[in-house]
Amino acid sequence: MTTPRYEDIEGVRERLQELVESGDLSAVGELLEEMHPSDVADLVESLGSDDERVALLQVLPVELASETLAEMDEEEDPGEILAALDPQRGAELLHELEVDDAVDLVGDLEPEERAKILAALPLEEAGEIRGLLRYDEESAGGLMDTLLVRVQGDLTAGQAIAEVRRQGREVEDFYTVFVIDEGHHLLGTVPLDDLILADPLQPVVDLVQPVLASVEPDEDQEEVGRLISRYNLPSVPVVDQFGVLLGRVTFDDVLDVFEAEQTEDLLRFVGTSDEEEIRGTWSETVQTRLPWLALNLITATMAASVIWFFKDTVESIILLAVLAPIIAALGGNAGTQALAVTVRRISLAGDGEIGTGPFRPVGKELLVGLVNGAVLGGLIAGISLLVPGGNPALGAVVLLAMWGNLIVAGFAGSFVPTILHRFGADPAVASSVFVHTFTDLIGFFLLLGLATAILL
């Protein structure tokens, strides 16, 4: 399989479009057979209509077509393309895929469409897919692959190697040999190199290493990803409540999870919805963003009302109208920094780690705000003395307002997501919309309130 350069892919894209538009797909297989399925998926996605995509997948070799379908972005609705294929062709593609990938595709189908394709599969394979469909798609059960290499602990090393060879022909990309007892309870793992170098008569149970981490099928996918990242595991075994080995989640599945979760957190963080698709229509984008903007309008009005309350002070000291946005902007930026660091820390840490000293980051951000506020407050106070109308008293007001606002910003940016996490809510919803509004309100109030008390 070759790795084409960008200009090569563009040439293939143009040639493919010509073949599809002319209806002559006889040469498509030869054109694409040496390309990686991920590149072929990009080419399929570039086609103008689902009818063209379906026609292309109909003529591609079964193995390439199945892997291409699995590599397509979720936003491109590969499940709909699968449903549009002939049920027998759809079943052939599913048969070539690993079970977890097949479940992902079938899970997007309507019940009637799903039933047609599963009916064309062998009974055992269809039953396995139906069994995995009962798990939530964002759980370990929804990610796991039931195909893995397992050997019983009472075998010898020689017998185990023979069993690994037999099972390895059916399992793609296995990295770990799991060891079970007669009841299929997970005993541990055995490294392949230890198995190969061991005396052929040595019992496998003597080579078993304890499992660093395992999960139950209902475990959230984020926790699975955290375990794989924390312990640098190629895969995590999935067991039931009695310790029976059900399947495995591999690191390549977790990479997709990380991308999806980070995208979701980013969208929530900036005050939009994780349901908004990148390729969605303008009307769908309006529906997801408008409620957040409306909420922001309400909260911003609350902050602006502080200025209205102190309008007489602003009229008396016009320079305050220039300084107020500066103090509010720096407070909002500082709050967003604290919020981003705290949400990131929570996402990387486990529940147990959060539980020990959960409010320690709040104290850290308060100290950071104290120092940054003093430095920036002194700087802006010095600048305010140099402009017409400036005086030492005004400088002191600006210093205290900036100082107080940055302390409050650090507190809000770290405390709010920590509290949300403690109560089981997603900390990412503590978006910058709320933090910015809070710091604006406090910044305006400190500046104008202190100015009223000291300067008037």
Secondary structure as UniProt FT lines:
FT   HELIX           6..22
FT   TURN            26..27
FT   HELIX           28..32
FT   TURN            33..34
FT   HELIX           37..45
FT   HELIX           50..59
FT   HELIX           62..71
FT   HELIX           74..76
FT   HELIX           78..84
FT   HELIX           87..96
FT   HELIX           99..106
FT   TURN            107..108
FT   HELIX           111..119
FT   HELIX           123..133
FT   TURN            137..138
FT   HELIX           140..143
FT   STRAND          149..152
FT   TURN            153..154
FT   HELIX           157..168
FT   TURN            169..170
FT   STRAND          177..180
FT   TURN            182..183
FT   STRAND          185..190
FT   HELIX           192..197
FT   TURN            200..201
FT   HELIX           204..207
FT   TURN            217..218
FT   HELIX           221..231
FT   STRAND          235..239
FT   TURN            241..242
FT   STRAND          244..250
FT   HELIX           251..269
FT   TURN            270..271
FT   TURN            274..275
FT   TURN            278..279
FT   HELIX           282..309
FT   HELIX           311..316
FT   HELIX           319..348
FT   HELIX           351..355
FT   TURN            358..359
FT   HELIX           360..386
FT   TURN            388..389
FT   HELIX           392..422
FT   TURN            423..424
FT   HELIX           427..429
FT   HELIX           432..455
//
